[in-house]
Amino acid sequence: MAAPAAATVAAADALPVLPPAKDIPSNLVSSFKSWWHAGENQSAAAEQRLLRQLPFFRPSSSSSSVHEGPVVATSSRVDLNTPKHYINTLSIKSTTRSPTAPPPAVMLHGYGAGLGFYFRNFQAVADWAGRRGTDVFALDWLGMGRSARVPFTVKAKRDDIPARVAEAESFFVDSLEEWRAKMGLEKMTLVGHSLGAYFSVVYALKYPARVNKLILLSPAGVPRDPNGTTMPSREVTDAQVAEGSDEDHPEPATKGRVGSLKDQQKEQKRQESRARKLFTYLWEEGWSPFQVVRSTLFWGPMLVGKYSSRRFTGLTEEETRNMHDYILNITLAKGSGEYCISHILAPGAHARMPLVDRIAALKIPVTFVYGDQDWMDPQGGTESVENLRKAGNGNGRMYVVPHAGHHVYLDNPRVTNELIVKELDRPVN
């Protein structure tokens, strides 16, 4: 269900106004060259520039195959059962195996992103892996990032919501299961962000014997209330929230704290009503926001540059440039998994089949993490923890990270990293 050309043009008008040429950051001028040369080699190079910041990362072209540290990281493609289907994978492996090692952690990105978005979190989880004698993996979902951009289709009729949702979910969770089998992993702890967190829950529901625990960072698709969230464009337009001080720490999600966050969201929602009708139409037609970038020729790199310079204000100039190149390259790749969004989420970013109504079947620890300026509705997390408790699972938890929005792992990486490691170490009853 592709959007008509007129709808795509209209969507471009809804995006932020481009800055005058004199206001264009100098480090984005070279992005016009990359526009013409975007491809697999360029996206691989962009990803490697992010990963080379890790002292334990070894590029495939590296002449040094020996690493004396506690972990070593490599990047590879993992072929799936279907020809030309593969998963781009970062493997962070402990150099000393422990007989009591916990299951490996698998980090899963959100909508339209890639494993490179976690570059500020890899050091912390690598330290955990080295200390515990286990492994960490990060991967790109099939049809996103640098994984195979295979055709994405849903055959179910438009009004058959359960069938549409099941088809769209299976595209991702079944490929994750194939990846797990290819990697020879018995169990995994899934750390997912946004839509990646949603798919993590769906995977655990479908393959419960393969999941040790879930750590959900600002998960999408949890609440059933369509008025609880704001427009899905926030996923690609949110500005970064300033990092906190060393005294900051995650807060237990009290009733008052959740209420305060919901009040902020209601005010933001009132300010976004102007474009809602247009966005609803485009959404139901299967439109993807990334179509705009791919269809705007010269302005494509500028749109991405405006986003990355606004989004990653806490990074160094080099990190910002590397993230810009990375996002640009994965955005320009052929559209694929991104078209799942209208089948899984309804306009307004609430799930067509909310997780809050399904999650009680899980018997494992589940941790919800939200930013204190998040646009995802934390009430869904609160209700999910309660539903788990009522079903006999007392291992549900929820935290609010200060000075953080939807991209909590980037907005306040220090606090979020500490929380991820704490939950990775939490004993499973």
Sequence and secondary structure as in RCSB ss.txt:
>XXXX:A:sequence
MAAPAAATVAAADALPVLPPAKDIPSNLVSSFKSWWHAGENQSAAAEQRLLRQLPFFRPSSSSSSVHEGPVVATS
SRVDLNTPKHYINTLSIKSTTRSPTAPPPAVMLHGYGAGLGFYFRNFQAVADWAGRRGTDVFALDWLGMGRSARV
PFTVKAKRDDIPARVAEAESFFVDSLEEWRAKMGLEKMTLVGHSLGAYFSVVYALKYPARVNKLILLSPAGVPRD
PNGTTMPSREVTDAQVAEGSDEDHPEPATKGRVGSLKDQQKEQKRQESRARKLFTYLWEEGWSPFQVVRSTLFWG
PMLVGKYSSRRFTGLTEEETRNMHDYILNITLAKGSGEYCISHILAPGAHARMPLVDRIAALKIPVTFVYGDQDW
MDPQGGTESVENLRKAGNGNGRMYVVPHAGHHVYLDNPRVTNELIVKELDRPVN
>XXXX:A:secstr
    HHHHHHHHHHS     GGGS GGGTTHHHHHHH SHHHHHHHHHHHHTTSTTB  TT S     SSEEEEE
EEEE SSTT EEEEEEEEESS  TT    EEEE  TT  GGGGTTTHHHHHHHHHHHT EEEEE  TTSTTS   
     S TT HHHHHHHHHHHHHHHHHHHHHHHT S EEEEEETHHHHHHHHHHHHSGGGEEEEEEES SS  S 
TTSS  TTHHHH        TT   EE  HHHHHHHHHHHHHHHHTTGGGHHHHHHHHHTT  HHHHHHHSGGGH
HHHHHHHHHHHTTTS HHHHHHHHHHHHHHHHS   GGGGHHHHB TTS BSS GGGTGGG  S EEEEEETT S
S HHHHHHHHHHHHHTT   EEEEEETT  SSHHHHSHHHHHHHHHHHHHS   
